[in-house]
């Protein structure tokens, strides 16, 4: 249940982060992700990947912590950049639009990936590993199953509604 709750909590916190970023840059109609509700699943998936990868590497490398952190950062850069690329492709393929386009970025690798944001994601990942998740972990572990089920059902309904609307079924 812990990883599922992490998915929900960090999807919601990612949504909030996106809204703050959109407000900061003056976006008129901020959007975050494919769903209508206050959650952005890509952040939930990313948080689970960060937790699993960092736990596995920190437990198995047996090197000085600073070297392990560099290795984790490099691995997460590749994994999270790949997740962003895959997410962009899937959203465009399924829904026919893009939430982001890095074509104008100086160090882009196509439409969905750029070095600038890859570096931001890795910095946020290290902050996540050493500050955010350790602080929130004890609270996430206390989320009752019934609340997880409600959030899961609401997110699933949100996804179904989004699909129905996008494919003009409703």
Buried (B, 14 or more C-beta within 10 A) or exposed (E): EEEBBBBBBBBBBBBBBBBEEBEEEEEEEBEBBBBEBEBBBBBBBBBBBBBEBBEEBBEEEEEEEEEBBEBBBEBBBEBBBEBBBBBBBEBBEEBEEEBBBBEEBEEBEEBBBBBEBBBEBBEBBBEBBEEBBEEBEEEBEEBEEEEBEEBBEBBEEBBEBBBEEBEEEE
